[in-house]
Amino acid sequence: MVVGLINANPVVYEKKERRSRQAPETTDENAAEAIDQLEIFDHIRDIKDPEHPYSLEELNVVTEDSVEINDELSHVRVTFTPTVEHCSMATVIGLCLRVKLMRSLPPRYKVDIRVAPGSHATETAVNKQLNDKERVAAALENPNLLDIVEECLSPTFA
């Protein structure tokens, strides 16, 4: 049985050029290094879409502007926009974003993953799933789901 794609012909956008960040002039090796919006975006921009051979950036699912960070409060919010309002992969995409940031950021950060308002038919339910620790932990215990997440986060994708 062949399952059809939810969005068989997604619009593909051009990737933005990577910008380099300047290292601070005075470096205190013991001080916590500030993390900015661009750094967070660089961590998530190359995550592969679960349905297509494109990155979340190329599908405009995540943009630099969709990342909010408050370094003083150690809080990161990523708001993503599924390609279609009935995207069945929205939860998987959000899970990939959460796992990537959990692995990339210091543990002091609280990560909040959200679907852009009005961009998904079950936005409230998806947001609830993605921000519930127990549901995320249970999802990551599912070997099939974990395989999909690992494939999307694969470092060979660039």
Phi, psi and omega in degrees: 000127179261127180264129180286153177286144178294318179233088187293332182231074181288153174284130180252127181258160178283140177289143175283151177292139179287134178259142177270149179259145177276134175287145178297146183293318177254126182242122173257111185299337182269348182278149176290132181279132180292144178245135183243176183303316181296321179296317178298314180299320178298330178289327189253346188297329184264007176299132182280140175294139182294338183257336189232159179276036181239159177278164177297329176293315182296331179269001180062028176285322173234145176226167177299323180290344180276001180254128175239138179222138171237096185295325180295324180266000181054050182233132177235134174234128174242124178251118182248156183239108177300155183289334176223153187289342178250028182301119180281350181263005183302318180293321179295317178299313179298321178296319177299316178299313181298313182297316180300315180289324176299323181280336187263330186261155173300150184296346180290346183278135170266127182251130181239119180249129183224151170275138179302136181306130178079005185262355182216142184298325181243044184309312183297316180294319179295314179300319180297316180297316187288342183244017177253114184305317182294319179293320178296314179299317179296319179298320182285348174276347178279113185300325179292316179293320178297322177299318179296315179299313180299321177297318180292329182267359184310127183290349178285345178276125179217000000 
